[in-house]
């Protein structure tokens, strides 16, 4: 991927009045009493789904909520059979994944931002330094770069990238030494920097939100060794993928597109990675359905793109088309085409997993899957609100607004178990090996997974 059972909703309408003739012969001409007549009586099925067994907690720990970014955040990661979480005082603690036994603690006043890569935790400390600690609790290095807040940390090859809005840093992964720092300026039309970067063939790409004739996304390319900016390209929606020395970008044509009546166009610019020169401009066209409720919408299900390997997926209102990313032909036919779910109800999540395109419902956040093998569409039951969605291998985990987490077998789309978290404020669900870690209600709870989900 470039960059990380539909149950028919059954509606029963019934409007009626029961007329009760109330009287008795002995009372003579008593007036009949009419029952109240409802303006509307409407029942909606919540969907029928096999009951899943209730899972039990193996162990749990409290999570400290730290004020960060205008809200309260917790921080926990699960990797290689261990859980690493921030506890009181901003200390980092490690726990054995199956038993919950505390193994070690490190530091103080640490921030709720950390990542794990090859048995090392990288994170942000309260004094503005970046730290690297091994999975066994040994300090590798501390880099005092003076970043009080950060949006993201990316580990790519031999480099640690730290993003803080318009500023980002490149650190040597082995030593923590600062290689370079880039600080773009608002007076140069930069508004906001994205929290992640892409690196390929010695070039680092980062996307920014910028001002112009209209606000849009811009991609900037930097030299990996020096941080020198090599080129910029604006008026895009996103970078789709970087392959073979080429950067595939989805263009933003707002105020530049002369739409033909009854049709839409989606533009992709293919850029040279080293220079930013446009190597190819692609245009993909499709016809708007006459009964379309939103003929002028663009973006999401109404006009967007994603890349996965050699497959280029285009979301074209009521259709999804797959093209060969590496072989463009003007006005060429797609490799495959499927009927899309109702774009007024479902929007794409821009992920394809096990041959299925993922969607989410706009009203209750239910998950839908479009099967690329046959075009079939399935979804989780309607009538309940999903507040947290996580997918690991063959396990799909949904945290519901009623405080229940339901685990699905992704291949069969049937529920495997449910767990009562006791709170509806779910945070990302974590998984490592045969254990699942549910974050809700200010605590992290471990649940042992069945074999069908543990091995995924």
Number of C-alpha atoms within 10 A of each C-alpha: 14 15 13 5 16 18 16 14 14 12 11 11 11 11 11 12 11 9 12 10 12 10 13 9 7 7 8 8 9 12 10 11 11 12 11 10 12 10 7 10 11 9 11 12 14 14 15 12 12 8 11 15 12 13 18 14 16 16 16 16 16 16 20 20 18 20 12 13 10 6 8 11 17 21 23 24 20 22 19 14 14 23 26 24 24 29 22 14 12 21 17 25 19 23 19 16 27 19 12 17 13 15 14 15 18 15 16 15 17 25 25 24 20 23 17 21 13 10 11 19 22 23 23 26 26 16 15 17 17 24 21 24 20 16 20 13 18 13 15 15 17 18 18 15 17 12 19 13 20 20 15 20 24 20 19 14 9 11 21 21 22 27 23 20 19 18 16 26 20 24 21 16 18 12 13 20 17 16 15 15 17 16 11 17 12 12 8 9 14 19 18 19 23 18 20 19 21 18 18 17 12 11 20 21 23 20 24 22 20 20 19 10 7 9 15 20 23 21 23 17 24 20 17 19 12 12 18 15 15 16 16 16 17 21 22 21 21 21 25 20 21 21 15 10 12 19 22 22 25 21 21 19 15 13 8 7 12 10 10 9 8 12 13 23 18 22 18 20 21 21 20 17 24 18 11 18 16 15 11 13 15 16 15 19 14 16 14 18 13 8 7 12 10 13 16 12 12 17 15 18 27 22 19 22 25 23 24 17 12 13 16 19 23 23 25 27 28 18 18 24 20 21 21 16 15 11 8 16 12 10 11 11 13 17 11 14 16 18 15 22 24 13 22 15 14 21 23 25 15 20 15 20 16 11 11 19 19 19 27 20 22 13 13 17 22 23 25 24 25 24 18 18 10 8 17 16 19 18 19 26 21 23 14 16 17 25 19 18 20 15 16 16 14 19 23 21 26 25 30 24 17 16 19 18 27 21 24 22 17 21 12 9 18 17 20 23 19 20 19 18 22 13 17 20 17 25 22 17 24 22 26 20 18 18 21 24 26 25 27 21 16 17 19 24 21 23 21 19 20 13 9 12 22 18 13 12
